[in-house]
Amino acid sequence: VIPLIGNGLVRQTHQRAAAASSSPGESHRWVPVYFLATLTSAALAEGAALFGSIVYLLTKNGIALLVPSAMALVLLWLLPSRDKYAPFVANITGQQMT
């Protein structure tokens, strides 16, 4: 579910980018969109982790800690980097980032 939210934002942005042409040197203008997609996905993962933590505190069931642990891995996977940003821009604009 979490990556689907980011992909939906990318799809909407791709449609907007098709309407407005972008030159190869304008890859920096997609930073806010990338930030929004990453922030939204991370917030959903954090919410699931918080829910799992509360379930553990209420039930003292160790299995409930699997959800926060998995969401911590998802948050690490979502950390932004240039290696993830370049394909994001290429997916939206169809141009390689310089």
Backbone as CSV, one residue per row, in Angstrom:
resi,resn,N_x,N_y,N_z,CA_x,CA_y,CA_z,C_x,C_y,C_z
1,VAL,0.824,-1.190,0.000,0.000,0.000,0.000,0.869,1.255,0.000
2,ILE,1.926,1.233,0.778,2.757,2.428,0.914,3.382,2.844,-0.410
3,PRO,4.021,1.936,-1.168,4.560,2.367,-2.456,3.481,2.787,-3.448
4,LEU,2.277,2.272,-3.308,1.200,2.639,-4.238,0.842,4.110,-4.117
5,ILE,0.894,4.662,-2.912,0.603,6.088,-2.722,1.625,6.919,-3.478
6,GLY,2.899,6.575,-3.309,3.948,7.293,-4.031,3.802,7.154,-5.529
7,ASN,3.454,5.949,-5.998,3.267,5.733,-7.435,2.088,6.531,-7.971
8,GLY,1.033,6.672,-7.169,-0.107,7.487,-7.591,0.286,8.943,-7.762
9,LEU,1.099,9.447,-6.839,1.579,10.821,-6.963,2.464,10.987,-8.189
10,VAL,3.266,9.977,-8.462,4.127,10.021,-9.645,3.287,10.032,-10.904
11,ARG,2.240,9.214,-10.936,1.370,9.155,-12.112,0.709,10.501,-12.379
12,GLN,0.213,11.142,-11.325,-0.413,12.459,-11.487,0.600,13.480,-11.975
13,THR,1.800,13.428,-11.430,2.848,14.367,-11.827,3.275,14.122,-13.260
14,HIS,3.308,12.860,-13.663,3.682,12.526,-15.036,2.686,13.128,-16.014
15,GLN,1.411,13.098,-15.670,0.397,13.682,-16.532,0.573,15.193,-16.631
16,ARG,0.922,15.819,-15.511,1.159,17.272,-15.528,2.407,17.613,-16.328
17,ALA,3.427,16.768,-16.214,4.677,17.025,-16.928,4.486,16.872,-18.427
18,ALA,3.597,15.970,-18.830,3.330,15.792,-20.258,2.690,17.048,-20.839
19,ALA,1.899,17.729,-20.021,1.248,18.949,-20.486,2.233,20.113,-20.583
20,ALA,3.194,20.167,-19.648,4.187,21.245,-19.644,5.547,20.648,-19.963
21,SER,6.189,21.163,-21.007,7.493,20.617,-21.368,8.536,21.072,-20.358
22,SER,9.537,20.220,-20.135,10.621,20.578,-19.231,11.940,20.346,-19.936
23,SER,12.857,21.258,-19.738,14.160,21.122,-20.366,15.036,20.200,-19.524
24,PRO,16.076,19.613,-20.107,16.909,18.652,-19.380,17.552,19.226,-18.125
25,GLY,17.797,20.528,-18.069,18.447,21.131,-16.914,17.510,21.445,-15.766
26,GLU,16.247,21.136,-15.885,15.274,21.501,-14.854,14.902,20.346,-13.944
27,SER,15.818,19.456,-13.684,15.505,18.314,-12.832,15.263,18.744,-11.392
28,HIS,15.800,19.889,-10.984,15.617,20.362,-9.610,14.175,20.749,-9.309
29,ARG,13.385,21.021,-10.309,12.007,21.450,-10.040,11.115,20.290,-9.590
30,TRP,11.612,19.058,-9.706,10.843,17.890,-9.262,11.140,17.508,-7.820
31,VAL,12.035,18.229,-7.172,12.377,17.932,-5.777,11.149,18.009,-4.868
32,PRO,10.306,19.054,-4.951,9.129,19.086,-4.064,8.173,17.906,-4.283
33,VAL,8.031,17.473,-5.511,7.149,16.335,-5.796,7.739,15.060,-5.204
34,TYR,9.045,14.878,-5.375,9.725,13.712,-4.802,9.623,13.744,-3.275
35,PHE,9.815,14.921,-2.701,9.704,15.073,-1.252,8.305,14.711,-0.777
36,LEU,7.288,15.181,-1.469,5.909,14.895,-1.082,5.597,13.399,-1.172
37,ALA,6.043,12.756,-2.244,5.795,11.313,-2.395,6.511,10.525,-1.301
38,THR,7.751,10.901,-0.994,8.513,10.212,0.044,7.913,10.474,1.418
39,LEU,7.536,11.710,1.690,6.960,12.069,2.986,5.628,11.362,3.222
40,THR,4.796,11.295,2.209,3.504,10.621,2.336,3.691,9.131,2.615
41,SER,4.582,8.507,1.879,4.841,7.080,2.092,5.427,6.821,3.476
42,ALA,6.346,7.678,3.907,6.960,7.508,5.228,5.942,7.727,6.344
43,ALA,5.025,8.663,6.162,3.999,8.904,7.178,3.081,7.690,7.334
44,LEU,2.751,7.049,6.240,1.925,5.848,6.325,2.666,4.717,7.042
45,ALA,3.950,4.570,6.743,4.744,3.541,7.427,4.875,3.854,8.910
46,GLU,5.064,5.111,9.236,5.187,5.510,10.637,3.876,5.279,11.392
47,GLY,2.763,5.541,10.746,1.468,5.300,11.376,1.251,3.828,11.673
48,ALA,1.627,2.971,10.736,1.500,1.525,10.961,2.416,1.073,12.092
49,ALA,3.617,1.645,12.155,4.546,1.290,13.229,4.010,1.747,14.577
50,LEU,3.431,2.918,14.636,2.857,3.408,15.883,1.691,2.531,16.323
51,PHE,0.866,2.130,15.384,-0.254,1.250,15.709,0.249,-0.079,16.272
52,GLY,1.275,-0.656,15.638,1.847,-1.902,16.126,2.445,-1.750,17.519
53,SER,3.059,-0.608,17.784,3.624,-0.347,19.111,2.530,-0.256,20.170
54,ILE,1.439,0.395,19.832,0.325,0.517,20.776,-0.303,-0.848,21.042
55,VAL,-0.437,-1.659,19.996,-0.972,-3.013,20.180,-0.067,-3.800,21.128
56,TYR,1.251,-3.660,20.963,2.173,-4.354,21.861,2.014,-3.861,23.299
57,LEU,1.921,-2.556,23.486,1.778,-2.013,24.837,0.484,-2.479,25.509
58,LEU,-0.560,-2.647,24.721,-1.841,-3.082,25.282,-1.898,-4.580,25.541
59,THR,-1.276,-5.368,24.681,-1.414,-6.817,24.781,-0.181,-7.521,25.336
60,LYS,0.964,-6.858,25.323,2.249,-7.455,25.727,2.576,-8.707,24.905
61,ASN,2.077,-8.758,23.689,2.321,-9.867,22.780,3.518,-9.498,21.895
62,GLY,4.581,-10.276,21.986,5.800,-9.978,21.247,5.638,-10.009,19.743
63,ILE,4.678,-10.756,19.260,4.441,-10.841,17.814,4.015,-9.477,17.266
64,ALA,3.378,-8.675,18.100,2.931,-7.345,17.660,4.117,-6.442,17.328
65,LEU,5.300,-6.774,17.795,6.488,-5.963,17.491,7.015,-6.213,16.081
66,LEU,6.473,-7.204,15.396,6.890,-7.454,14.016,6.508,-6.300,13.095
67,VAL,5.348,-5.718,13.342,4.893,-4.617,12.482,5.808,-3.400,12.623
68,PRO,6.114,-2.924,13.843,7.038,-1.787,13.934,8.420,-2.101,13.358
69,SER,8.867,-3.326,13.537,10.172,-3.707,12.986,10.153,-3.660,11.460
70,ALA,9.092,-4.187,10.865,8.974,-4.170,9.406,8.852,-2.732,8.891
71,MET,8.114,-1.905,9.608,7.951,-0.518,9.169,9.241,0.282,9.327
72,ALA,10.075,-0.085,10.310,11.385,0.563,10.428,12.237,0.250,9.207
73,LEU,12.149,-0.977,8.718,12.869,-1.333,7.493,12.326,-0.580,6.287
74,VAL,11.008,-0.420,6.245,10.399,0.347,5.154,10.876,1.803,5.192
75,LEU,10.935,2.376,6.396,11.411,3.758,6.521,12.859,3.884,6.056
76,LEU,13.684,2.912,6.379,15.064,2.937,5.895,15.110,2.830,4.374
77,TRP,14.224,1.998,3.813,14.171,1.842,2.363,13.698,3.136,1.681
78,LEU,12.861,3.902,2.374,12.310,5.129,1.790,13.247,6.330,1.886
79,LEU,14.351,6.211,2.620,15.248,7.357,2.754,15.625,7.888,1.379
80,PRO,15.493,9.187,1.185,15.798,9.748,-0.130,17.297,9.726,-0.425
81,SER,17.617,9.548,-1.684,19.006,9.604,-2.146,19.005,10.002,-3.619
82,ARG,20.156,10.387,-4.083,20.269,10.765,-5.496,20.022,9.555,-6.403
83,ASP,20.416,8.368,-5.925,20.200,7.154,-6.717,18.717,6.839,-6.890
84,LYS,17.885,7.286,-5.977,16.438,7.083,-6.107,15.778,8.265,-6.823
85,TYR,16.364,9.453,-6.682,15.781,10.648,-7.292,15.952,10.644,-8.806
86,ALA,17.106,10.202,-9.291,17.363,10.214,-10.735,16.356,9.356,-11.510
87,PRO,16.058,8.123,-11.088,15.022,7.361,-11.797,13.635,7.979,-11.662
88,PHE,13.378,8.644,-10.539,12.103,9.327,-10.341,11.920,10.407,-11.401
89,VAL,12.951,11.228,-11.602,12.877,12.295,-12.609,12.779,11.693,-14.009
90,ALA,13.531,10.639,-14.263,13.482,10.003,-15.582,12.102,9.415,-15.855
91,ASN,11.456,8.890,-14.823,10.110,8.323,-14.978,9.089,9.410,-15.313
92,ILE,9.247,10.577,-14.719,8.297,11.660,-14.950,8.537,12.350,-16.285
93,THR,9.785,12.703,-16.549,10.080,13.524,-17.721,10.465,12.725,-18.941
94,GLY,10.904,11.491,-18.760,11.398,10.713,-19.893,12.803,11.105,-20.284
95,GLN,13.466,11.933,-19.455,14.825,12.401,-19.736,15.744,11.953,-18.599
96,GLN,16.983,11.645,-18.953,17.964,11.274,-17.951,18.443,12.527,-17.235
97,MET,18.646,12.395,-15.935,19.114,13.524,-15.127,20.616,13.686,-15.307
98,THR,21.061,14.920,-15.416,22.504,15.187,-15.589,23.160,15.461,-14.275
